Amino acid sequence: MTNVELQAVRRAIALLHSLTGEPPERLPVPAQGPIKLFVTEYLVADPAGDLSCQELWAFYNEVAGAGELPLVRKAVFLRQLPTLMEAVFGARKAHNVERDGRRVRGFYGVSLRLEASLPEPQV
């Protein structure tokens, strides 16, 4: 099945759910991997927040560059990101996130996790 056919099937299922009033089922979360760890550990649900795909990729590169996660190719990251964002936060990819007066691809309802776990103080 091609990607186009798969997207058409997903749209048809979503339409059927909306017509029957049933809530759509959450997508299954892919197996544990570096991108899933990034989404679950470094991002947080924030109704007022939004992040562009470019910002997410830049932040992932910073985290991977610091040695906290393995580096993956950009194409792999951007291909897996929408499924994970929807499964973890219920955030669907949007094509109208405003950045510098332009519309770019990204996600509404998520932000970077600002709090970090600090090491225990030495006594």
N, C-alpha and C positions, 0 to 999 in steps of 0.2 A: 504494500500500500504506500503510495507516495505521500509526501507531506501535505500537498494540496487536498488529496482525498481525505486524509486524516483530519485536517482542519474542517472540511465540509461535514464530516460525521460529527465532530465535536459541536459545531454550530447547530446541527439538526437536533442533537440530544439536548442542548441548552434551550432551544426553541420549544421542544416538547415539554421540558420541565417548566418553562415559563407559562405555557398554555394550560398545564394541569395544576399549576400552583404548588407543585412539589419543589422543595429546595434542591438545588443541584448537589450532586455528590462531590466531595472534595477529591482532587486527584491524588493518587497514591504518591507518597513521598519516595523519591529514588533512594537507593541504598546509600549508606554513609559514604561520603566522599568529600573532597576539599571544598567544593562549591556549596554543598549542603552545610558543612561546618561553618563556612563563611556566613551564610544566610542566617543560621540559627544562633551563632555566637556574636556576630558583629553588627547585626541589624536588629531593629526593634519596631514593633507596631506603633505608629504615631498618626492619628487621624489627620493632623494638620501638616504632616510631612510629605515630601516627595523627593525622589532621587532619579536622576537620569541614568541610563545604561552606561554612559561614558564615565560618570562619577563613580558608579559601582565598580566598573572595571579598573579605574585608577586606584580606588581604595583597596581592591583585592590585590593589585600589584604591589602596593605599599606593604600590606600584610604579608604577602608571599616573599617580598624582598627582605623583610625582617626575619624570615625563616620560620614564621609561625604556621604557614600552610604551604603545601607544594604548589609550584607555579604550573598553570595549565594554559593551553593556547587560548587566545581571545575568542576564536570561533566556538570552541567547546564551552567556554564560560557563558557566552551570549546565547548559545543554543539551550543550555540546561537551566539558565536563570529564570525564564518565565514559568516553567513548570514548578520549580522550587518556591518561587515567590507566591504563586497561587496556592500551593499546598500548605505552606507554612503560615502565610499572612492573609490569604484570600485576596491578594493584590494581583490584578491583571495588568498586563503590559498595555500602556497607553502611548499614543503617538502625539500627545499634545501637552507634554510637560514644558512649561515656559522656562527658557534659559537665554539670557542676553537678548530678549526680544524675539526669539525664535522658538518654534515648537520642535521638540526633540522626543525621542523614545525614552520611556522611563516607567516608573511605578509611583502611584499615589498611595498614601497611607503607611509609609515606612520611612524610617530615618536611621542614621548611624547610631549605634549604641554609644552613648557618651561616658557612662560609668564604666570604670575598669576595676577589675579585682586587684586590690592593693596587697602587697605582701604583708604578712603578720609582723607586727612590731617585735623586735628583739628585746627580751627582758634581761 
